Amino acid sequence: MSFETAHTPSLTPELLSSIAGILLSLLASYLPGFSTWFDRLRATHKRLLMLGLLAAVTAAIMGLACTGLGQAWDLRSLGLPAACDRGSVSLALQSFILALVANQSAYLISKG
């Protein structure tokens, strides 16, 4: 009898950003203290806060890449951009949009 090993997905920027967006949403839904504070915000402020947090993370990753720390810290091994070029900016924007979609979807599901 032979067993096949399961294929483990590679960590792509898209997958990592989607996971980050979902985790942020779950923290806002279930983390004591943060969730009660977050629940008191208006719906528009909740969306803007999530947008701002995800944009800050995207900007930080691009900042690391553009200052050269991306290569020093080997961000490429994590699937993150390590260079400061047009392709990296495009990848960061795509990942940001996917993180935002995953974040808002997970929040609607977890609060439903």
C-alpha positions in Angstrom: 0.0 0.0 0.0 1.4 3.4 -0.9 0.5 6.7 0.6 0.7 9.9 -1.4 2.0 12.9 0.4 -0.2 15.9 0.4 0.9 18.9 -1.6 1.6 21.8 0.6 0.8 25.2 -1.0 3.7 27.6 -1.4 3.6 30.8 0.5 2.8 33.4 -2.2 2.2 37.1 -1.5 -1.4 36.6 -2.4 -1.9 33.8 0.1 0.0 35.6 2.9 -1.9 38.8 2.4 -5.2 36.9 2.4 -4.3 35.1 5.6 -3.2 38.4 7.2 -6.5 40.0 6.2 -8.5 37.1 7.7 -6.5 37.1 10.9 -7.0 40.8 11.4 -10.7 40.3 10.9 -10.9 37.5 13.4 -8.9 39.6 15.9 -11.5 42.4 15.5 -14.3 39.9 16.0 -13.0 37.8 18.9 -10.0 39.3 20.7 -11.2 40.5 24.1 -10.7 44.2 24.6 -10.1 44.9 21.0 -13.3 43.3 19.8 -15.4 45.3 22.3 -13.7 48.6 21.3 -14.0 47.7 17.7 -17.8 46.9 18.0 -18.5 50.4 19.3 -17.2 52.0 16.1 -19.5 53.0 13.3 -19.6 50.7 10.3 -17.7 53.2 8.2 -15.0 53.7 10.8 -14.6 49.9 11.0 -14.0 49.6 7.3 -11.7 52.6 7.2 -9.6 51.2 10.2 -9.2 47.9 8.4 -8.3 49.6 5.2 -5.7 51.8 7.0 -4.2 48.8 8.9 -3.8 46.8 5.7 -2.5 49.8 3.8 0.1 50.4 6.6 1.3 46.8 6.4 1.6 47.0 2.6 3.5 50.3 2.9 5.8 48.8 5.5 6.6 45.8 3.3 7.3 48.1 0.3 9.4 50.4 2.6 11.5 47.4 3.7 12.0 46.4 0.1 12.8 49.9 -1.1 15.4 50.6 1.7 17.2 47.4 0.9 16.2 45.7 4.2 14.0 43.3 2.1 17.1 41.6 0.8 19.0 41.8 4.1 16.0 40.1 5.9 15.4 37.7 3.0 11.8 38.7 2.5 11.7 36.8 -0.8 11.9 33.5 1.1 8.5 34.5 2.7 7.1 35.3 -0.7 7.3 39.1 -0.1 8.8 41.6 -2.5 12.5 42.2 -1.7 13.1 44.6 -4.6 11.8 48.1 -5.2 10.6 47.9 -8.8 7.4 48.2 -10.8 6.7 44.5 -10.5 7.0 44.6 -6.7 4.7 47.6 -6.5 2.2 45.8 -8.7 2.4 42.6 -6.6 2.0 44.7 -3.4 -1.1 46.4 -4.8 -2.6 43.1 -5.9 -1.9 41.5 -2.5 -3.4 44.5 -0.7 -6.6 44.2 -2.7 -6.8 40.5 -1.9 -6.1 41.1 1.8 -8.9 43.7 1.9 -11.4 41.4 0.2 -10.5 38.5 2.5 -10.7 40.8 5.5 -14.1 42.2 4.8 -15.5 38.8 3.8 -14.2 37.1 6.9 -15.6 39.9 9.1 -19.1 39.5 7.5 -19.0 35.8 8.0 -17.7 35.9 11.6 -20.2 38.5 12.7 -23.1 36.9 10.9 
